[in-house]
Amino acid sequence: MTRTVLVTGDATAVPAVAAATALHAAGRGLRTLLLATDDPHRAVDEVLGARLGTEAAEVDDRLWAARIEEQQAFRQAMGALDGKLRTGFDLLGVEPLEPDELTALPGTRQLALLRALRVPEDAYDLVVAAAPPPAELTMALALPEQLDRYLTRLLPEQRQAARALRPLLAAVAGVPMPADWLYSARAWVGGELAATRKVIESGRTSVRLAVDAGSCSVPALRRAAAGMALFGHRLDAVVAHRALPAAALDSADPWLAGQARRERERLAAIGLDVPLLVADQLAADLPAVAEQLYGAGAGPEPGERWPWTAEDRLAEDGVLLWRLAAPGAERADLELMRRGDELVIGLGAYRRILPLPGALRRCTVAGAALRAGELTLRFAPDPDLWPTGR
């Protein structure tokens, strides 16, 4: 099964870390695909020493690479969708846009990345993506779930139940009923979203945070990890690139020794309970970076997605607990709101709407706590809804 590593973080660190990760995997015999995204200055091309195109090309033994071209990806997606909407265009009396008229819209870069991750299962052993910055990557990974929710609300599949009446209505009106082509398009989009979610929500997909050791912001890194965790995505490692060598800690130059000490303290303060891998400034090329980061081993292994876990504490405390690991989250960024049978959770700039499990729908929210990187919600049974005899 294909493994996927999304490398995000500082723009100066991501290209080298992603390329070194891919080169290391290829050297261990894995068929590896490196994808360059959000790379207008072709930084990945520079570190690889090869000009990448939109089609995957072999740049080293067992290593293929390609760049995601937003404009081309948008035209391909619209071309696939055009046939689904042709009937709708005819009913509205409008002409669809020609391919040359199409220009990418805001958000298409994220969609292009998600589509590119869906590689044929038997084509590669590992896909490494030099991904957009953490905030944008988090939004991209959340997009399929959000779109799926919108589809379910706006075009629920139950409305297709009246199919028997459509031929009669179509004969009276003289035109195909909109529901036919609309739900055909909806089914196609639903299938595309399901295929994408299968990849990004797999336990074989993880996020690796690459930072510049000399300038990284610890609070920003922790907020990035919290945003990822809110949507279930787990970091497999933090990679510090271009760190001062360990020997600098014992330098006779007090300024250099102080800089090295402060840098190591800052990296240690990240504290996300994941491996911290360091490549220092002496690693001048990709093989050297890969050697310092991974040695002869396989590198960090993916972990399962962060799950919501429930605990029945009715007998002891009269409440049910719902927990989510939230490494890096801060209480000041937390927002909670009950909305019918859904819970809206906000962590800073990130928001997720989650359907409540059946038992919790018959409860009221009794409180919440954020401690030691874990969000715990307390639910008390509602006497008017809770089954009698419980």
Helices and strands as residue ranges (DSSP letters): E 3-9, H 14-27, E 32-36, H 43-48, E 57-60, E 63-67, H 70-92, G 99-101, H 108-116, E 126-130, H 134-154, G 157-165, H 166-173, H 178-200, E 205-212, H 218-230, E 235-243, G 246-250, H 254-268, E 276-280, H 286-294, E 308-313, H 314-317, E 319-325, G 331-333, E 334-339, E 342-347, E 350-355, G 359-362, E 363-371, E 374-381
